[in-house]
Amino acid sequence: MQPPSKKQRVYCSIINKSDESYLSNSKTDLPHSEDDEKPVKLEILCFDDEKTSDVVVHLVAKHADELDFSSGPNELELEVHLHTEILVQCRYFAALFSDRWQEKGLAHEVSDEQRQSLKPFVLQMCVPSLEALETYINTFHLLYTKDFAGVIMDVQTALSILPVAAELLFDECITACVRFLEAVPWSKEEEAQIKQIVILLQLEESEDLLARLSPVKDSALEDMLNELVYAATHNHQNAASVKAFVAKILCNFPSRDTVRLVLNKAFANSLKIVKDSVEEYTSPNVRGRHDEIEAMQRQNLHTAVVSGRHLLWLVERMIELRVAETAVMEWSEQRAFTANLKRAFSDDVWRNNVPGLPAVLLRCTSRLLNAMVAGNILTSRDVRKKLARDWLPVLVTSRENVNNSGSGNSCNKQLHQELEVAFLQLIMTLPITDAQELLQQCLSFATRNVDDCPHLVSAFNTWFQRAGQASLVALRKSDENQDM
């Protein structure tokens, strides 16, 4: 079969002008002046009407030379008959025809005689592909019908028509497409297409679309994460599910710096609440009856344990995401706080009202210590020394209270043992002199049966071995100096 010629003419076959429904939907009355004394003849303009049209548009597919004709004839070109009075709704055609109107005096009214004397204006327009031919036809058709709601019924249709309407400067159609896209959900693929079109076209009407695609405030991402973290730590209804969801969001968030900033802020806020509550409990600055003061103290302890649970969740997330460096530094600067905790844990009020308070705070310490000795959080020698110096006495006090009361459960004993191991491992990362001072505070870890505290025995043996080797080296150097 011989391929058809490159300029094969194919009239628009998607319109049947003999159909009554077509005539009712594709006709436009010519405008007329009410001030004119002579009656103006009302004329019906139909889409693709060769008899009355004064503009012929040839829609030619680009790269037509590369099309394959072996499978049969291809529609390389569509010829559409249109009307100037309709096309001028597009600013592109209004500018294109402006000189022609002035020359023929057609700015306001077109008579039959003038139309017959005027040769059709022939315009060739290139379209990106064969598939785009139908889109151009539909856009021209909308100039006659204005049936935007009946045509733009899905995202893909709006996405295909919008660039054509923008090319023709068909403002009413642009607005209809943007309004539809702004109001309906998008798939990921559709959103990517919309972003590309909005950036490419730079339309004034796309402000509502841009509001969905880009935040108004530069801090919108940080603000959203702040609100999510707050909801996770303060949502009492369905709390476990919310925490799991927010943890997933934080894990998948692309910017670790933003996550670090948000979690550091939440950590600092929760820590401050716990510290202030414990301080109010240990040093109440109120006057009143004894029962009123006790009620205030119980309330402070309750606030401390609730915020402590928030703090524990935050610490776990920070360690999981490897953004806990600031948390460790803050935890090592709590000398006054740990002193208040020792005083608080020395009485029985917390045991009767909030027995879980010591465990919550010690779990925070345990998580941070284990991350440090595992190498997940790298800190300076000073930070490690201060953390062990200030928090080790809190562990010792908690152990003594549990042992003295005889009410300690297996969970507390296991937590204490985990902390003992972690503290000893951390102490052994310090210089021999610092380790010597801190190891003496760990003697309370000893048990009657030495075999029950192998971690303590191992730590002391390691220290003696290192100290002995250091002494031997120093002695050898002294002997060498004397010989010289």
Contacts in CASP RR format, 6 or more apart in sequence:
PFRMAT RR
TARGET T0000
AUTHOR 0000-0000-0000
METHOD contacts of the structure
MODEL  1
MQPPSKKQRVYCSIINKSDESYLSNSKTDLPHSEDDEKPVKLEILCFDDE
KTSDVVVHLVAKHADELDFSSGPNELELEVHLHTEILVQCRYFAALFSDR
WQEKGLAHEVSDEQRQSLKPFVLQMCVPSLEALETYINTFHLLYTKDFAG
VIMDVQTALSILPVAAELLFDECITACVRFLEAVPWSKEEEAQIKQIVIL
LQLEESEDLLARLSPVKDSALEDMLNELVYAATHNHQNAASVKAFVAKIL
CNFPSRDTVRLVLNKAFANSLKIVKDSVEEYTSPNVRGRHDEIEAMQRQN
LHTAVVSGRHLLWLVERMIELRVAETAVMEWSEQRAFTANLKRAFSDDVW
RNNVPGLPAVLLRCTSRLLNAMVAGNILTSRDVRKKLARDWLPVLVTSRE
NVNNSGSGNSCNKQLHQELEVAFLQLIMTLPITDAQELLQQCLSFATRNV
DDCPHLVSAFNTWFQRAGQASLVALRKSDENQDM
1 69 0 8 1.000
1 70 0 8 1.000
1 72 0 8 1.000
3 69 0 8 1.000
4 69 0 8 1.000
4 73 0 8 1.000
4 74 0 8 1.000
4 76 0 8 1.000
6 64 0 8 1.000
6 65 0 8 1.000
6 76 0 8 1.000
7 76 0 8 1.000
7 77 0 8 1.000
8 73 0 8 1.000
8 74 0 8 1.000
8 75 0 8 1.000
8 76 0 8 1.000
8 77 0 8 1.000
9 77 0 8 1.000
9 79 0 8 1.000
10 75 0 8 1.000
10 76 0 8 1.000
10 77 0 8 1.000
10 78 0 8 1.000
10 79 0 8 1.000
11 48 0 8 1.000
11 78 0 8 1.000
11 79 0 8 1.000
12 48 0 8 1.000
12 78 0 8 1.000
12 79 0 8 1.000
12 80 0 8 1.000
12 137 0 8 1.000
14 134 0 8 1.000
14 137 0 8 1.000
15 22 0 8 1.000
15 26 0 8 1.000
15 47 0 8 1.000
15 48 0 8 1.000
15 141 0 8 1.000
16 22 0 8 1.000
17 23 0 8 1.000
17 46 0 8 1.000
17 48 0 8 1.000
17 49 0 8 1.000
22 46 0 8 1.000
22 47 0 8 1.000
23 44 0 8 1.000
23 46 0 8 1.000
25 145 0 8 1.000
25 147 0 8 1.000
26 46 0 8 1.000
26 47 0 8 1.000
26 141 0 8 1.000
26 144 0 8 1.000
26 145 0 8 1.000
27 44 0 8 1.000
27 45 0 8 1.000
27 46 0 8 1.000
27 47 0 8 1.000
27 144 0 8 1.000
28 44 0 8 1.000
28 45 0 8 1.000
28 83 0 8 1.000
28 85 0 8 1.000
28 86 0 8 1.000
28 144 0 8 1.000
29 42 0 8 1.000
29 43 0 8 1.000
29 44 0 8 1.000
29 45 0 8 1.000
30 40 0 8 1.000
30 42 0 8 1.000
30 43 0 8 1.000
30 45 0 8 1.000
30 85 0 8 1.000
30 110 0 8 1.000
31 85 0 8 1.000
32 40 0 8 1.000
32 42 0 8 1.000
32 109 0 8 1.000
33 40 0 8 1.000
33 108 0 8 1.000
33 109 0 8 1.000
40 109 0 8 1.000
41 112 0 8 1.000
43 52 0 8 1.000
45 52 0 8 1.000
45 83 0 8 1.000
45 85 0 8 1.000
45 86 0 8 1.000
45 144 0 8 1.000
46 52 0 8 1.000
46 144 0 8 1.000
47 82 0 8 1.000
47 140 0 8 1.000
47 141 0 8 1.000
47 144 0 8 1.000
47 145 0 8 1.000
48 80 0 8 1.000
48 81 0 8 1.000
48 82 0 8 1.000
49 81 0 8 1.000
49 83 0 8 1.000
50 81 0 8 1.000
52 83 0 8 1.000
52 115 0 8 1.000
53 81 0 8 1.000
53 82 0 8 1.000
53 83 0 8 1.000
53 120 0 8 1.000
54 83 0 8 1.000
54 84 0 8 1.000
54 110 0 8 1.000
54 115 0 8 1.000
54 118 0 8 1.000
54 120 0 8 1.000
54 121 0 8 1.000
55 81 0 8 1.000
55 82 0 8 1.000
55 83 0 8 1.000
55 84 0 8 1.000
55 87 0 8 1.000
55 120 0 8 1.000
55 121 0 8 1.000
55 122 0 8 1.000
55 123 0 8 1.000
56 79 0 8 1.000
56 80 0 8 1.000
56 81 0 8 1.000
56 82 0 8 1.000
56 120 0 8 1.000
56 121 0 8 1.000
56 122 0 8 1.000
56 123 0 8 1.000
57 79 0 8 1.000
57 80 0 8 1.000
57 82 0 8 1.000
57 123 0 8 1.000
57 124 0 8 1.000
57 125 0 8 1.000
57 140 0 8 1.000
58 77 0 8 1.000
58 78 0 8 1.000
58 79 0 8 1.000
58 122 0 8 1.000
58 123 0 8 1.000
58 124 0 8 1.000
58 125 0 8 1.000
59 77 0 8 1.000
59 78 0 8 1.000
59 79 0 8 1.000
59 80 0 8 1.000
59 125 0 8 1.000
59 127 0 8 1.000
59 133 0 8 1.000
59 136 0 8 1.000
59 137 0 8 1.000
60 76 0 8 1.000
60 77 0 8 1.000
60 124 0 8 1.000
60 125 0 8 1.000
60 126 0 8 1.000
60 127 0 8 1.000
61 67 0 8 1.000
61 75 0 8 1.000
61 76 0 8 1.000
61 77 0 8 1.000
61 126 0 8 1.000
61 127 0 8 1.000
61 128 0 8 1.000
61 129 0 8 1.000
61 130 0 8 1.000
61 132 0 8 1.000
61 133 0 8 1.000
62 126 0 8 1.000
62 127 0 8 1.000
62 128 0 8 1.000
62 129 0 8 1.000
64 76 0 8 1.000
67 74 0 8 1.000
67 76 0 8 1.000
67 130 0 8 1.000
68 74 0 8 1.000
74 130 0 8 1.000
75 130 0 8 1.000
75 133 0 8 1.000
76 130 0 8 1.000
78 133 0 8 1.000
78 136 0 8 1.000
78 137 0 8 1.000
80 137 0 8 1.000
80 140 0 8 1.000
81 120 0 8 1.000
82 140 0 8 1.000
82 143 0 8 1.000
84 93 0 8 1.000
84 97 0 8 1.000
84 100 0 8 1.000
84 101 0 8 1.000
84 106 0 8 1.000
84 110 0 8 1.000
84 121 0 8 1.000
85 110 0 8 1.000
86 143 0 8 1.000
86 144 0 8 1.000
87 93 0 8 1.000
87 94 0 8 1.000
87 97 0 8 1.000
87 143 0 8 1.000
88 94 0 8 1.000
88 97 0 8 1.000
89 143 0 8 1.000
89 170 0 8 1.000
89 172 0 8 1.000
90 143 0 8 1.000
90 168 0 8 1.000
90 169 0 8 1.000
90 170 0 8 1.000
91 169 0 8 1.000
91 171 0 8 1.000
92 167 0 8 1.000
92 168 0 8 1.000
92 169 0 8 1.000
92 170 0 8 1.000
93 168 0 8 1.000
96 123 0 8 1.000
97 121 0 8 1.000
100 106 0 8 1.000
100 121 0 8 1.000
101 107 0 8 1.000
104 114 0 8 1.000
104 118 0 8 1.000
105 114 0 8 1.000
106 114 0 8 1.000
106 118 0 8 1.000
125 136 0 8 1.000
127 133 0 8 1.000
127 135 0 8 1.000
127 136 0 8 1.000
132 160 0 8 1.000
132 164 0 8 1.000
135 160 0 8 1.000
135 161 0 8 1.000
135 164 0 8 1.000
136 164 0 8 1.000
138 151 0 8 1.000
138 161 0 8 1.000
139 161 0 8 1.000
139 164 0 8 1.000
139 165 0 8 1.000
139 168 0 8 1.000
139 170 0 8 1.000
139 173 0 8 1.000
141 151 0 8 1.000
142 148 0 8 1.000
142 151 0 8 1.000
142 161 0 8 1.000
142 170 0 8 1.000
142 173 0 8 1.000
143 170 0 8 1.000
145 151 0 8 1.000
146 172 0 8 1.000
148 172 0 8 1.000
148 173 0 8 1.000
148 176 0 8 1.000
149 176 0 8 1.000
151 157 0 8 1.000
151 161 0 8 1.000
152 158 0 8 1.000
152 161 0 8 1.000
152 176 0 8 1.000
152 177 0 8 1.000
152 180 0 8 1.000
155 180 0 8 1.000
155 181 0 8 1.000
155 184 0 8 1.000
155 186 0 8 1.000
155 187 0 8 1.000
155 190 0 8 1.000
156 190 0 8 1.000
158 177 0 8 1.000
158 180 0 8 1.000
158 181 0 8 1.000
159 177 0 8 1.000
159 181 0 8 1.000
159 190 0 8 1.000
159 193 0 8 1.000
159 194 0 8 1.000
159 197 0 8 1.000
161 173 0 8 1.000
161 177 0 8 1.000
162 174 0 8 1.000
162 177 0 8 1.000
162 178 0 8 1.000
162 181 0 8 1.000
162 197 0 8 1.000
162 201 0 8 1.000
163 197 0 8 1.000
163 200 0 8 1.000
163 201 0 8 1.000
164 170 0 8 1.000
165 173 0 8 1.000
165 174 0 8 1.000
165 177 0 8 1.000
166 174 0 8 1.000
166 201 0 8 1.000
166 203 0 8 1.000
171 205 0 8 1.000
174 203 0 8 1.000
174 205 0 8 1.000
175 205 0 8 1.000
178 203 0 8 1.000
178 205 0 8 1.000
178 206 0 8 1.000
178 208 0 8 1.000
178 209 0 8 1.000
179 208 0 8 1.000
181 194 0 8 1.000
181 209 0 8 1.000
182 208 0 8 1.000
182 209 0 8 1.000
182 212 0 8 1.000
186 194 0 8 1.000
191 213 0 8 1.000
194 209 0 8 1.000
194 213 0 8 1.000
195 213 0 8 1.000
198 206 0 8 1.000
198 209 0 8 1.000
198 210 0 8 1.000
198 213 0 8 1.000
215 221 0 8 1.000
217 223 0 8 1.000
221 255 0 8 1.000
221 258 0 8 1.000
222 258 0 8 1.000
222 261 0 8 1.000
222 262 0 8 1.000
225 249 0 8 1.000
225 250 0 8 1.000
225 253 0 8 1.000
225 258 0 8 1.000
225 259 0 8 1.000
225 262 0 8 1.000
226 262 0 8 1.000
226 265 0 8 1.000
226 266 0 8 1.000
228 246 0 8 1.000
228 249 0 8 1.000
228 250 0 8 1.000
229 246 0 8 1.000
229 250 0 8 1.000
229 262 0 8 1.000
229 263 0 8 1.000
229 266 0 8 1.000
229 314 0 8 1.000
230 266 0 8 1.000
231 242 0 8 1.000
231 246 0 8 1.000
232 239 0 8 1.000
232 242 0 8 1.000
232 243 0 8 1.000
232 245 0 8 1.000
232 246 0 8 1.000
232 247 0 8 1.000
232 313 0 8 1.000
233 243 0 8 1.000
233 266 0 8 1.000
233 270 0 8 1.000
233 310 0 8 1.000
233 313 0 8 1.000
233 314 0 8 1.000
234 310 0 8 1.000
235 242 0 8 1.000
243 313 0 8 1.000
247 317 0 8 1.000
247 320 0 8 1.000
250 259 0 8 1.000
250 263 0 8 1.000
250 317 0 8 1.000
250 321 0 8 1.000
251 320 0 8 1.000
251 321 0 8 1.000
253 259 0 8 1.000
256 321 0 8 1.000
256 322 0 8 1.000
256 323 0 8 1.000
259 321 0 8 1.000
259 323 0 8 1.000
260 318 0 8 1.000
260 321 0 8 1.000
260 323 0 8 1.000
260 326 0 8 1.000
263 314 0 8 1.000
263 317 0 8 1.000
263 318 0 8 1.000
263 321 0 8 1.000
263 323 0 8 1.000
263 327 0 8 1.000
264 323 0 8 1.000
264 326 0 8 1.000
264 327 0 8 1.000
266 310 0 8 1.000
266 314 0 8 1.000
267 311 0 8 1.000
267 314 0 8 1.000
267 315 0 8 1.000
267 318 0 8 1.000
267 326 0 8 1.000
267 327 0 8 1.000
267 330 0 8 1.000
268 330 0 8 1.000
270 307 0 8 1.000
270 308 0 8 1.000
270 310 0 8 1.000
270 311 0 8 1.000
270 314 0 8 1.000
271 311 0 8 1.000
271 330 0 8 1.000
273 303 0 8 1.000
273 304 0 8 1.000
273 307 0 8 1.000
274 304 0 8 1.000
274 307 0 8 1.000
274 308 0 8 1.000
274 311 0 8 1.000
274 361 0 8 1.000
275 334 0 8 1.000
275 337 0 8 1.000
275 340 0 8 1.000
277 300 0 8 1.000
277 301 0 8 1.000
277 303 0 8 1.000
277 304 0 8 1.000
277 307 0 8 1.000
278 300 0 8 1.000
278 304 0 8 1.000
278 337 0 8 1.000
278 340 0 8 1.000
278 341 0 8 1.000
278 344 0 8 1.000
279 337 0 8 1.000
279 340 0 8 1.000
280 296 0 8 1.000
280 297 0 8 1.000
280 300 0 8 1.000
281 297 0 8 1.000
281 300 0 8 1.000
281 301 0 8 1.000
281 304 0 8 1.000
281 340 0 8 1.000
281 344 0 8 1.000
281 349 0 8 1.000
282 340 0 8 1.000
282 343 0 8 1.000
282 344 0 8 1.000
283 340 0 8 1.000
284 293 0 8 1.000
284 296 0 8 1.000
284 297 0 8 1.000
284 300 0 8 1.000
286 292 0 8 1.000
286 293 0 8 1.000
286 296 0 8 1.000
294 349 0 8 1.000
297 349 0 8 1.000
298 349 0 8 1.000
298 353 0 8 1.000
301 344 0 8 1.000
301 349 0 8 1.000
301 350 0 8 1.000
301 353 0 8 1.000
301 354 0 8 1.000
301 357 0 8 1.000
302 353 0 8 1.000
302 354 0 8 1.000
304 354 0 8 1.000
304 357 0 8 1.000
305 354 0 8 1.000
305 356 0 8 1.000
305 357 0 8 1.000
305 360 0 8 1.000
308 357 0 8 1.000
308 360 0 8 1.000
308 361 0 8 1.000
308 364 0 8 1.000
309 360 0 8 1.000
311 360 0 8 1.000
311 361 0 8 1.000
311 364 0 8 1.000
312 360 0 8 1.000
312 363 0 8 1.000
312 364 0 8 1.000
312 367 0 8 1.000
314 327 0 8 1.000
315 324 0 8 1.000
315 327 0 8 1.000
315 364 0 8 1.000
315 367 0 8 1.000
315 368 0 8 1.000
316 367 0 8 1.000
318 324 0 8 1.000
318 327 0 8 1.000
319 367 0 8 1.000
319 368 0 8 1.000
319 371 0 8 1.000
319 376 0 8 1.000
319 377 0 8 1.000
322 376 0 8 1.000
322 377 0 8 1.000
324 368 0 8 1.000
324 371 0 8 1.000
324 376 0 8 1.000
324 377 0 8 1.000
325 377 0 8 1.000
325 378 0 8 1.000
325 379 0 8 1.000
327 368 0 8 1.000
328 368 0 8 1.000
328 371 0 8 1.000
328 372 0 8 1.000
328 377 0 8 1.000
328 379 0 8 1.000
328 383 0 8 1.000
328 387 0 8 1.000
329 379 0 8 1.000
329 383 0 8 1.000
331 364 0 8 1.000
331 365 0 8 1.000
331 368 0 8 1.000
331 387 0 8 1.000
331 391 0 8 1.000
332 379 0 8 1.000
332 383 0 8 1.000
332 384 0 8 1.000
332 386 0 8 1.000
332 387 0 8 1.000
332 390 0 8 1.000
333 386 0 8 1.000
334 390 0 8 1.000
334 391 0 8 1.000
335 386 0 8 1.000
335 390 0 8 1.000
338 390 0 8 1.000
338 391 0 8 1.000
338 393 0 8 1.000
338 394 0 8 1.000
341 358 0 8 1.000
341 361 0 8 1.000
341 394 0 8 1.000
341 397 0 8 1.000
342 393 0 8 1.000
342 394 0 8 1.000
342 397 0 8 1.000
344 350 0 8 1.000
344 357 0 8 1.000
345 358 0 8 1.000
345 394 0 8 1.000
345 397 0 8 1.000
345 398 0 8 1.000
345 401 0 8 1.000
346 397 0 8 1.000
346 401 0 8 1.000
350 357 0 8 1.000
350 358 0 8 1.000
351 401 0 8 1.000
351 405 0 8 1.000
351 407 0 8 1.000
358 394 0 8 1.000
358 398 0 8 1.000
358 401 0 8 1.000
358 412 0 8 1.000
359 411 0 8 1.000
359 412 0 8 1.000
359 415 0 8 1.000
361 394 0 8 1.000
362 394 0 8 1.000
362 395 0 8 1.000
362 398 0 8 1.000
362 415 0 8 1.000
362 416 0 8 1.000
362 419 0 8 1.000
363 415 0 8 1.000
365 391 0 8 1.000
365 394 0 8 1.000
365 395 0 8 1.000
365 419 0 8 1.000
366 415 0 8 1.000
366 418 0 8 1.000
366 419 0 8 1.000
366 422 0 8 1.000
368 377 0 8 1.000
368 387 0 8 1.000
369 387 0 8 1.000
369 419 0 8 1.000
369 422 0 8 1.000
369 423 0 8 1.000
369 425 0 8 1.000
369 426 0 8 1.000
370 418 0 8 1.000
370 422 0 8 1.000
371 377 0 8 1.000
372 379 0 8 1.000
372 384 0 8 1.000
372 426 0 8 1.000
373 422 0 8 1.000
373 425 0 8 1.000
373 426 0 8 1.000
373 429 0 8 1.000
381 429 0 8 1.000
381 430 0 8 1.000
381 431 0 8 1.000
381 434 0 8 1.000
384 426 0 8 1.000
384 429 0 8 1.000
384 430 0 8 1.000
385 430 0 8 1.000
385 434 0 8 1.000
385 438 0 8 1.000
387 426 0 8 1.000
388 423 0 8 1.000
388 426 0 8 1.000
388 427 0 8 1.000
388 430 0 8 1.000
388 438 0 8 1.000
389 438 0 8 1.000
391 423 0 8 1.000
392 423 0 8 1.000
392 438 0 8 1.000
392 441 0 8 1.000
392 442 0 8 1.000
393 441 0 8 1.000
395 416 0 8 1.000
395 419 0 8 1.000
395 420 0 8 1.000
395 423 0 8 1.000
396 441 0 8 1.000
396 444 0 8 1.000
398 412 0 8 1.000
398 416 0 8 1.000
399 416 0 8 1.000
399 444 0 8 1.000
400 444 0 8 1.000
402 408 0 8 1.000
402 412 0 8 1.000
402 413 0 8 1.000
402 416 0 8 1.000
420 442 0 8 1.000
420 445 0 8 1.000
420 453 0 8 1.000
420 455 0 8 1.000
420 456 0 8 1.000
421 455 0 8 1.000
423 442 0 8 1.000
424 439 0 8 1.000
424 442 0 8 1.000
424 445 0 8 1.000
424 455 0 8 1.000
424 456 0 8 1.000
424 458 0 8 1.000
424 459 0 8 1.000
425 459 0 8 1.000
427 434 0 8 1.000
427 435 0 8 1.000
427 438 0 8 1.000
427 439 0 8 1.000
427 442 0 8 1.000
427 459 0 8 1.000
428 435 0 8 1.000
428 459 0 8 1.000
428 462 0 8 1.000
428 463 0 8 1.000
430 438 0 8 1.000
432 463 0 8 1.000
432 466 0 8 1.000
432 467 0 8 1.000
432 470 0 8 1.000
435 463 0 8 1.000
436 463 0 8 1.000
436 467 0 8 1.000
439 459 0 8 1.000
439 460 0 8 1.000
439 463 0 8 1.000
442 456 0 8 1.000
442 459 0 8 1.000
445 453 0 8 1.000
445 455 0 8 1.000
445 456 0 8 1.000
446 453 0 8 1.000
446 456 0 8 1.000
447 453 0 8 1.000
450 457 0 8 1.000
END
